[in-house]
Amino acid sequence: MQAEPIQHWPGRMIGSMHVRSTPAGPAEQAVFVHGLAGSATNWTDLMHELKDIVQGHAPDLPGAGFSPEPADGDYSVDAHAGAVIGLLTHTGPAHLIGNSLGGAIAVRVAASRPDLVRSLTLISPALPDLVPRYGPVRVAAAALPRLGEWAADRLRVLPAEHRIQSSFAMVWADMGAVHPLRLQDAIEEQRRRDGLPHASRAVVATARGIVAEYFRLGRDNLWRQAEQVQAPTLIIHGRHDRLVRPAMARKAYRAFRQVRLVLLPTAGHVAMMEMPQVVAAEARRLIGETRLGNAPLPG
């Protein structure tokens, strides 16, 4: 029988974003950045596992969770990175951890503001990959002009529980491992989001932002920026990831300067939710290496 999950961490507005934080105490800080259509609550369990060594801060990206939509309507990766940089200037230099879209945002932040990033942990980061795959093709379709809005309107007529179960089945390797209370939390949150006028617009526009990054050329291409990252880096990837090809993990491993790659044989796209204790152990190792000033060793 699964243990009852912990409560989600309390939140408050910090700048333009709603941010959930673990209790103060540890000297070191960590910032956790969620993926497309996610929220700060994606990090609840991992933050719990690490709360003794870092004070964790998980923002709802602009337009997501409890954060308002951005005043300028900009949902690009650049804009999201700017919002995360704003949070880092509040927390001070921190260990930066990102999943999926949040991983792409974290790479841009780490490349542009190395002074604010002590270490970088990427869980199935959504770095550019033009090989067609079912999950990414769905995201790309949602980003098309007019089609994205039409699809969002059609989806809203489906019961929230159907949408959440479909989403979880896509990102978890084993849908049966989802705790019923966590599933119910997500359904209730989806119902709340359905009542917000900007909710669909935020998801569609953010999807357009990440798709645009896949076609960006020049020094600001995310792969080029990965090569510029100075912070010790940990890449965690599930072998059953249906959204980001596991083969991309090896490409990422070759791109970063100081890097360790961990492949999880039974995880999907959201390893921090599927197996937070395993992910926490790897993050602890990286944080310890950072404290000692050592580069991560291949593993």
Secondary structure as the mmCIF struct_conf table of DSSP 4:
data_model
#
loop_
_struct_conf.conf_type_id
_struct_conf.id
_struct_conf.beg_label_comp_id
_struct_conf.beg_label_asym_id
_struct_conf.beg_label_seq_id
_struct_conf.end_label_comp_id
_struct_conf.end_label_asym_id
_struct_conf.end_label_seq_id
HELX_LH_PP_P HELX_LH_PP_P1 GLN A 2 PRO A 10
STRN STRN1 GLY A 11 ILE A 14
TURN_TY1_P TURN_TY1_P1 GLY A 15 SER A 16
STRN STRN2 MET A 17 SER A 21
HELX_LH_PP_P HELX_LH_PP_P2 THR A 22 PRO A 23
BEND BEND1 ALA A 24 ALA A 24
BEND BEND2 ALA A 27 ALA A 27
STRN STRN3 GLU A 28 VAL A 33
TURN_TY1_P TURN_TY1_P2 LEU A 36 ALA A 37
HELX_RH_3T_P HELX_RH_3T_P1 ALA A 40 TRP A 43
HELX_RH_AL_P HELX_RH_AL_P1 THR A 44 LEU A 50
TURN_TY1_P TURN_TY1_P3 LYS A 51 ILE A 53
STRN STRN4 VAL A 54 PRO A 59
HELX_LH_PP_P HELX_LH_PP_P3 ASP A 60 LEU A 61
TURN_TY1_P TURN_TY1_P4 PRO A 62 GLY A 63
BEND BEND3 ALA A 64 ALA A 64
TURN_TY1_P TURN_TY1_P5 GLY A 65 PHE A 66
HELX_LH_PP_P HELX_LH_PP_P4 SER A 67 PRO A 70
TURN_TY1_P TURN_TY1_P6 ALA A 71 ASP A 72
BEND BEND4 SER A 76 SER A 76
HELX_RH_AL_P HELX_RH_AL_P2 VAL A 77 THR A 91
BEND BEND5 PRO A 93 PRO A 93
STRN STRN5 ALA A 94 ASN A 99
TURN_TY1_P TURN_TY1_P7 SER A 100 SER A 100
HELX_RH_AL_P HELX_RH_AL_P3 LEU A 101 SER A 112
HELX_RH_3T_P HELX_RH_3T_P2 PRO A 114 LEU A 116
STRN STRN6 VAL A 117 ILE A 123
BEND BEND6 SER A 124 SER A 124
BEND BEND7 VAL A 131 VAL A 131
HELX_RH_AL_P HELX_RH_AL_P4 TYR A 134 ALA A 142
TURN_TY1_P TURN_TY1_P8 ALA A 143 ALA A 143
BEND BEND8 LEU A 144 LEU A 144
TURN_TY1_P TURN_TY1_P9 PRO A 145 ARG A 146
HELX_RH_AL_P HELX_RH_AL_P5 LEU A 147 ARG A 156
TURN_TY1_P TURN_TY1_P10 VAL A 157 VAL A 157
BEND BEND9 LEU A 158 LEU A 158
HELX_RH_AL_P HELX_RH_AL_P6 ALA A 160 VAL A 171
BEND BEND10 ALA A 173 ALA A 173
HELX_RH_3T_P HELX_RH_3T_P3 MET A 175 ALA A 177
BEND BEND11 VAL A 178 VAL A 178
HELX_RH_AL_P HELX_RH_AL_P7 PRO A 180 ASP A 194
TURN_TY1_P TURN_TY1_P11 GLY A 195 GLY A 195
TURN_TY1_P TURN_TY1_P12 PRO A 197 HIS A 198
HELX_RH_AL_P HELX_RH_AL_P8 ALA A 199 TYR A 214
TURN_TY1_P TURN_TY1_P13 PHE A 215 PHE A 215
BEND BEND12 GLY A 218 GLY A 218
TURN_TY1_P TURN_TY1_P14 ARG A 219 ASP A 220
BEND BEND13 ASN A 221 ASN A 221
HELX_RH_AL_P HELX_RH_AL_P9 LEU A 222 GLN A 228
BEND BEND14 ALA A 231 ALA A 231
STRN STRN7 THR A 233 GLY A 238
TURN_TY1_P TURN_TY1_P15 ARG A 239 HIS A 240
BEND BEND15 ARG A 242 VAL A 244
TURN_TY1_P TURN_TY1_P16 PRO A 246 PRO A 246
HELX_RH_AL_P HELX_RH_AL_P10 ALA A 247 ALA A 255
BEND BEND16 PHE A 256 GLN A 258
STRN STRN8 VAL A 259 LEU A 264
TURN_TY1_P TURN_TY1_P17 PRO A 265 THR A 266
BEND BEND17 HIS A 269 HIS A 269
HELX_RH_AL_P HELX_RH_AL_P11 ALA A 271 GLU A 274
HELX_RH_AL_P HELX_RH_AL_P12 PRO A 276 LEU A 292
TURN_TY1_P TURN_TY1_P18 GLY A 293 GLY A 293
HELX_LH_PP_P HELX_LH_PP_P5 ASN A 294 PRO A 298
#
